[in-house]
Amino acid sequence: MFSPATAISVLVFASLVLGLMRDLMVAYFFGADWHADLYFLALIIPLFFENSLAASLRDTLVPTFIRKREEGTAAYHDMVARIGGGLALVSVALVLAFAVTSGFWLKVLGGAQIGDHGSHVMAAYSIGIAMIPVVLWSYFLTSICHSESWFVLPAWRGVIFNLGAILALTFLWRSTEGLLAGMLVGQLLHALVVQRQLRFVQLRMPMLTARPGPDIAELLPQFLTLLAVALLLQLGISAERLIASWTGAGGLSRLSYAFRIVTVPLVIFGFAVVGIAYARFSRAVAIDDRQALALAMRDTTRICLYLLLPAAVAMFVFSGELLALLLQRGAFTESDVLHTAYVMEAYAVGLPAMGLSLVLGRLHVAVRLFRRLLLSTLLAVSLMCVAYFAVYSAWSIEGLAISTSAGAVLQCALLWITLPRDLRGILGRRDLLALAASLLLLLLVVPLCAGHGLPGILAGGVLSLLLPGGVLLLLMRREMLSTLARALGRQS
């Protein structure tokens, strides 16, 4: 009835909506006090491992499992068993390490909250640590599903764990611990369902003194590079969150609310465009077609800028009105809206650079420029962390958000500079002029819609889509006509 692509799109959108509902409920019940801070603090460690170790492992294993399946079922199942056994040992070691060092991490993560709410911090910390093995195993199962061309079942994960959090917070346990427990149970339930479908997955614990086989050893350079890049990015994000927790109660919550809302377009862009672009990059590299690679990069860059530049303008102009519309109810006050709006504006400035960095990073991986990707990320994150410590005492969480946007711009510039020369000038003068004209029109027209509540927000959003979208369609139409004319000329 529905194609897999359609089903996945629906599930991604449902997960995004449910995740936003979850955060709106957190704002309604907890506002920007220590309860909300504790929720965001407890997620720092599991999200760190999800976005670094788990994501790098998945991106490395999917093509590897596909190649191994072509060699035969027995070899494929043997590799799955060995990697699964090693991952199980790593998961147990991580949980034990964080359990033994809990005193240290509670002091680091607890910030100002641990003195008066130690038992709550300990409970939230324990649930967060319990998420680590579940997240790692879920991503491992996802890599197997993708190698088997099962895409829909893994896409249910975000829907189920967000729904679990909402149900737990609504009906069972209205506290930070209840919210986190609902997320944990939802992820565990999804992992068990996927595991049941993959009945052939059996663990084979590797001997501690055994060397990895050649099939696994050849994965290590690419995996370690991707892991290092992901770890650097997550260290930057974690540093920002930890410093925000030092600014007093509510600082981390406001920072997290603002980031969550501003990056909604980035999440949609990442799911809808970046994955497809990465496949186009990889196919062009595989057949050594430099022209196809440049065209794929040009198309993706256009879509990125024509989507995220208008989104950044809209987020900046309507920051206060959006926050009031979405969050100003329950425990989230007008003062919280005012302070969060400043942070949202600072993040909005760096939104296009964040999206373009995603594209450029995937391009570096496709053409195997691992060292350049790693060095560019290292320099950008290092300078960003220096900026965090330099500005937070004077500018508080607004300074942290400005530093993040500046770091995204710097990373984007470094990734662009380190590209091969034939891929740097993919946007011509006409593209740049069209982008400048679109941005100027947006800056002149969209602010006129501010101050009119929901109708103004809707009008500004429509204009933000139509103005650049019309320019993009006009450019693509002209190129299609010129291409057709050249083809007809060759035939005649």
C-alpha positions in Angstrom: 0.0 0.0 0.0 2.8 2.4 0.9 6.4 2.3 -0.3 9.2 1.9 2.3 10.3 5.5 1.5 6.9 6.8 2.2 6.6 4.8 5.4 10.0 6.0 6.7 9.1 9.6 5.9 5.9 9.3 7.9 7.7 7.6 10.8 10.4 10.3 10.8 7.8 13.0 10.8 5.9 11.3 13.6 9.0 10.9 15.7 9.8 14.6 15.2 6.3 15.6 16.3 6.3 13.3 19.3 9.8 14.5 20.3 8.6 18.1 20.1 5.5 17.1 22.2 7.8 15.5 24.8 9.8 18.7 25.1 6.7 20.9 25.3 5.4 18.7 28.1 8.7 19.1 29.9 8.4 22.9 29.6 4.8 22.8 30.7 5.3 20.6 33.8 8.9 21.7 34.8 9.4 25.1 33.1 13.1 26.1 33.3 13.9 25.0 36.9 16.1 22.2 38.2 13.8 19.4 37.2 14.2 20.3 33.5 17.9 20.9 34.0 18.2 17.4 35.5 16.4 15.8 32.5 18.8 17.4 30.0 21.8 16.6 32.2 20.9 12.9 32.5 20.8 12.6 28.7 24.3 14.1 28.1 26.1 10.7 28.5 23.8 8.4 26.6 23.4 11.0 23.8 27.2 11.3 23.7 27.6 7.6 23.0 24.6 7.5 20.6 25.9 10.3 18.4 29.5 9.1 18.5 30.2 5.4 19.0 26.8 4.0 18.0 26.4 6.2 14.9 30.0 5.6 13.7 29.5 1.9 14.2 26.3 1.8 12.2 27.8 3.9 9.3 30.7 1.5 9.1 28.9 -1.8 9.5 26.1 -1.2 6.9 28.3 -1.4 3.8 30.5 -4.0 5.4 27.6 -6.3 6.2 26.3 -5.9 2.6 29.6 -7.0 1.2 29.9 -9.9 3.6 26.4 -11.2 2.6 27.6 -11.5 -1.0 30.4 -13.8 0.2 27.8 -16.2 1.8 25.4 -16.6 4.6 27.8 -18.4 6.9 30.5 -15.8 6.7 27.9 -13.0 7.2 26.4 -14.6 10.3 29.9 -15.3 11.7 30.9 -11.7 11.4 27.6 -10.5 12.9 28.1 -12.8 15.9 31.7 -11.7 16.5 31.0 -8.0 16.3 27.8 -8.5 18.4 29.8 -10.3 21.1 32.5 -7.6 21.2 29.8 -4.9 21.4 28.2 -6.7 24.3 31.5 -6.7 26.2 32.1 -3.1 25.5 28.6 -2.2 26.7 29.1 -4.1 30.0 32.5 -2.4 30.5 31.0 1.1 29.9 28.2 0.5 32.4 30.6 -0.8 35.0 33.0 2.1 34.4 30.3 4.7 34.9 29.0 2.9 38.0 32.4 2.8 39.6 33.1 6.5 38.8 29.6 7.6 39.6 30.8 10.0 42.4 32.9 11.9 39.9 30.3 12.1 37.2 27.6 13.1 39.7 29.7 16.1 40.7 30.4 17.0 37.1 26.9 16.6 35.8 25.0 17.6 38.9 26.3 21.2 38.9 24.5 23.4 41.4 21.6 20.9 41.6 23.4 18.0 43.4 23.6 19.7 46.7 19.9 19.9 47.4 18.6 17.1 45.2 21.2 14.3 45.4 18.8 11.4 45.4 17.0 12.7 42.3 20.3 13.3 40.5 21.5 9.7 41.3 18.3 8.2 40.0 18.4 10.2 36.8 22.1 9.4 36.3 21.4 5.6 36.8 18.6 5.6 34.2 20.8 7.5 31.8 23.7 5.0 32.2 21.3 2.1 31.6 20.4 3.6 28.2 24.0 3.2 26.9 23.9 -0.6 26.2 20.3 -0.3 24.9 21.3 2.5 22.4 24.4 0.7 21.3 22.5 -2.6 20.7 19.7 -0.8 18.9 22.1 0.8 16.4 23.9 -2.5 15.9 20.5 -4.1 15.1 19.7 -1.2 12.8 22.9 -1.8 10.8 21.9 -5.5 10.3 18.3 -4.4 9.3 19.7 -2.0 6.7 22.0 -4.7 5.3 18.9 -6.9 4.9 17.0 -4.0 3.2 14.7 -3.7 6.2 14.3 0.0 6.7 10.9 0.5 8.2 11.3 -1.5 11.4 14.3 0.5 12.7 12.5 3.8 11.9 9.9 3.0 14.6 12.5 3.6 17.3 12.0 7.3 17.7 8.3 7.0 17.7 8.2 4.3 20.4 10.7 5.9 22.9 9.1 9.3 22.5 5.7 7.8 23.0 6.9 5.9 26.1 8.2 9.2 27.6 4.9 11.0 26.9 2.8 8.1 28.4 5.0 7.8 31.5 5.0 11.5 32.1 1.2 11.8 31.6 -0.2 8.7 33.4 2.5 7.1 35.6 5.2 9.2 37.2 5.2 13.0 36.7 8.9 13.5 37.5 12.2 13.6 35.7 12.9 10.0 36.7 9.5 8.9 35.2 10.2 10.7 32.0 13.6 9.1 31.6 12.3 5.7 32.6 9.6 5.9 29.9 12.3 6.7 27.3 14.4 3.7 28.5 11.5 1.3 28.4 10.4 2.5 25.0 13.9 2.0 23.5 14.2 -1.4 25.2 10.9 -2.6 23.8 11.8 -1.5 20.3 15.2 -3.4 20.6 13.5 -6.5 21.7 11.0 -6.4 18.8 13.8 -6.0 16.3 15.9 -8.7 18.0 12.9 -11.1 17.7 12.8 -10.5 13.9 16.5 -11.1 13.5 16.5 -14.6 15.0 19.9 -15.5 13.4 21.8 -12.9 15.6 23.8 -14.9 18.1 26.6 -13.6 20.2 30.1 -15.0 20.1 32.3 -13.5 22.8 35.8 -12.9 21.4 38.8 -14.0 23.5 40.6 -11.0 25.1 43.9 -12.1 23.7 42.6 -13.0 20.2 43.4 -10.7 17.3 40.6 -9.5 15.1 40.2 -11.2 11.7 41.3 -9.4 8.5 37.6 -8.6 7.6 37.2 -6.7 10.9 40.7 -5.3 10.9 40.2 -3.6 7.6 37.2 -1.7 9.0 39.2 -0.1 11.8 40.8 2.9 9.9 37.5 4.2 8.6 35.6 3.4 11.8 38.2 5.1 14.0 38.3 8.2 11.9 34.5 8.6 11.9 34.5 7.9 15.6 37.1 10.5 16.3 35.2 13.1 14.3 31.9 12.2 16.1 33.7 12.3 19.5 35.1 15.7 18.8 31.6 17.1 17.9 30.0 15.5 20.9 32.7 16.8 23.2 31.9 20.3 22.0 28.2 19.8 22.6 28.8 18.2 26.0 31.1 21.1 27.0 28.5 23.6 26.1 25.8 21.7 28.1 28.0 21.3 31.1 29.1 25.0 31.2 25.4 26.0 30.8 24.6 24.0 33.9 27.1 26.2 35.8 25.2 29.3 35.0 22.4 28.6 37.5 19.1 26.9 37.6 17.3 27.1 34.3 20.3 27.9 32.1 20.7 24.5 30.6 17.0 24.1 30.1 16.7 27.4 28.1 19.7 26.5 26.0 18.3 23.1 25.3 14.8 24.4 24.4 16.3 27.0 22.0 18.5 24.4 20.3 15.7 21.9 20.0 13.4 24.4 18.2 16.1 26.0 16.0 17.4 22.7 14.7 14.0 21.3 13.7 14.7 22.4 10.0 18.2 20.9 10.3 16.7 17.5 11.4 14.3 17.5 8.5 17.1 18.4 6.1 19.4 15.8 7.5 16.8 13.0 7.1 15.4 14.1 3.8 18.5 15.4 1.9 21.8 14.4 3.4 21.2 10.6 3.3 20.3 10.8 -0.4 23.2 13.1 -1.1 25.6 10.7 0.5 24.4 7.9 -1.7 24.9 10.1 -4.8 28.4 11.1 -3.7 29.3 7.4 -3.1 28.0 6.2 -6.4 29.8 9.0 -8.3 33.1 8.1 -6.5 32.6 4.4 -7.1 32.4 4.9 -10.9 35.0 7.7 -10.9 32.6 10.2 -12.4 34.0 13.6 -11.3 31.3 15.5 -13.2 28.5 13.6 -11.5 30.1 14.2 -8.1 30.3 18.0 -8.8 26.6 18.0 -10.0 25.5 16.1 -6.9 27.4 18.5 -4.6 26.0 21.6 -6.4 22.4 20.3 -6.2 22.8 19.5 -2.5 24.4 22.8 -1.6 21.6 24.7 -3.4 18.9 22.8 -1.5 20.8 23.3 1.8 21.1 27.0 1.4 17.7 27.7 -0.1 16.1 25.7 2.8 18.2 26.7 5.8 18.8 30.4 5.0 15.1 31.2 5.0 14.6 29.0 8.1 17.4 30.9 9.9 15.8 34.3 9.1 12.3 33.1 10.2 13.8 31.6 13.5 15.6 34.8 14.2 12.7 37.1 13.5 10.0 35.1 15.2 12.0 33.7 18.1 10.0 35.3 20.9 6.6 34.7 19.2 7.4 31.0 18.5 8.6 30.4 22.0 5.5 32.1 23.5 3.2 30.1 21.2 4.9 26.7 21.9 6.2 26.9 25.5 4.6 29.8 27.4 2.2 27.9 29.5 2.3 26.0 32.8 5.6 26.4 34.6 7.3 28.2 31.6 7.0 31.9 32.3 7.2 35.1 30.2 10.7 35.7 31.6 11.8 32.2 30.5 10.5 33.1 27.0 12.5 36.3 26.9 15.8 34.8 28.0 15.4 31.7 25.7 14.6 34.0 22.7 18.1 35.5 22.8 19.6 32.1 22.8 17.4 31.0 19.9 18.5 34.0 17.8 22.2 33.2 18.5 21.7 29.6 17.3 19.7 30.8 14.2 22.7 32.7 12.9 24.7 29.4 12.6 21.9 27.2 11.2 22.9 27.3 7.5 26.5 26.6 8.4 25.4 23.6 10.5 23.5 22.1 7.5 26.3 22.8 5.0 28.8 21.2 7.4 26.7 18.0 7.4 26.9 17.9 3.6 30.6 18.7 3.4 31.4 16.1 6.0 29.6 13.4 4.0 31.4 14.5 0.9 34.8 14.2 2.7 33.9 10.7 3.7 32.7 9.7 0.2 36.0 10.9 -1.4 37.9 9.4 1.6 39.5 12.7 2.8 39.4 11.4 6.4 42.5 13.3 7.6 41.2 16.6 6.3 37.8 16.0 7.9 39.4 15.1 11.2 41.8 18.1 11.3 39.1 20.6 10.3 36.8 19.3 13.0 39.5 19.3 15.6 40.5 22.9 14.9 36.8 24.1 14.8 35.8 22.3 18.0 39.0 23.4 19.9 38.4 27.0 19.1 34.7 26.7 20.0 35.5 25.2 23.4 38.0 28.0 24.1 35.3 30.5 23.2 32.9 28.8 25.6 35.2 29.4 28.6 36.0 32.9 27.4 32.5 34.2 27.1 30.2 32.3 29.4 31.0 34.4 32.5 30.2 37.6 30.7 27.4 36.6 28.3 26.0 33.5 30.0 24.1 31.1 27.8 23.7 33.6 25.0 27.5 33.6 24.7 27.6 29.8 24.5 25.1 29.8 21.7 27.0 32.5 19.8 30.2 30.4 20.2 28.4 27.3 18.8 27.2 29.3 15.7 30.7 30.7 15.2 32.2 27.2 15.5 29.8 25.9 12.9 30.7 28.7 10.5 34.4 28.0 11.1 34.0 24.2 10.5 32.0 24.9 7.4 34.7 27.2 6.0 37.5 24.7 6.8 35.7 21.8 5.2 35.1 23.9 2.1 38.7 25.0 1.9 40.0 21.5 2.2 37.9 20.2 -0.7 39.7 19.4 -4.0 39.7 22.5 -6.3 37.3 21.1 -8.8 34.6 20.8 -6.1 35.0 24.2 -4.5 33.6 26.4 -7.2 30.4 24.5 -7.7 28.1 27.5 -7.2 28.4 30.0 -10.0 27.9 33.7 -10.0 24.2 33.3 -10.9 23.7 31.1 -7.8 25.4 33.6 -5.5 23.5 36.5 -6.9 20.2 34.7 -6.5 21.0 33.7 -2.9 21.9 37.3 -2.1 18.7 38.6 -3.7 16.6 36.0 -1.8 18.3 36.8 1.5 17.8 40.5 1.0 14.1 40.0 0.1 13.6 37.9 3.2 15.3 40.5 5.5 13.0 43.2 4.1 9.7 41.3 4.0 9.6 38.8 6.8 10.2 41.3 9.7 7.0 43.0 8.5 5.0 39.9 9.6 6.4 40.0 13.1 4.2 41.1 16.0 1.0 39.7 14.5 0.8 36.5 16.5 0.1 33.2 14.8 -1.1 34.7 11.4 2.1 36.7 11.2 4.2 33.6 11.9 2.3 31.6 9.2 2.6 34.4 6.7 6.3 34.8 7.4 6.9 31.0 7.1 5.1 30.9 3.8 7.1 33.8 2.4 10.3 32.2 3.7 9.5 29.1 1.6 8.1 30.8 -1.5 10.6 33.5 -2.1 13.8 31.3 -2.2 11.9 28.3 -3.5 10.7 30.3 -6.5 14.2 31.4 -7.3 15.6 27.9 -7.0 12.9 26.5 -9.3 13.6 29.3 -11.8 17.3 28.4 -11.8 16.7 24.6 -12.2 14.1 25.3 -15.0 16.6 27.4 -16.9 19.3 24.7 -16.5 16.9 22.0 -17.7 16.0 24.0 -20.8 19.6 24.8 -21.6 20.5 21.1 -21.2 17.6 20.1 -23.5 18.7 22.7 -26.1 22.2 21.3 -26.1 20.9 17.8 -26.5 18.7 18.8 -29.4 21.6 20.7 -31.0 23.8 17.6 -30.8 21.1 15.5 -32.4 20.5 17.9 -35.3 
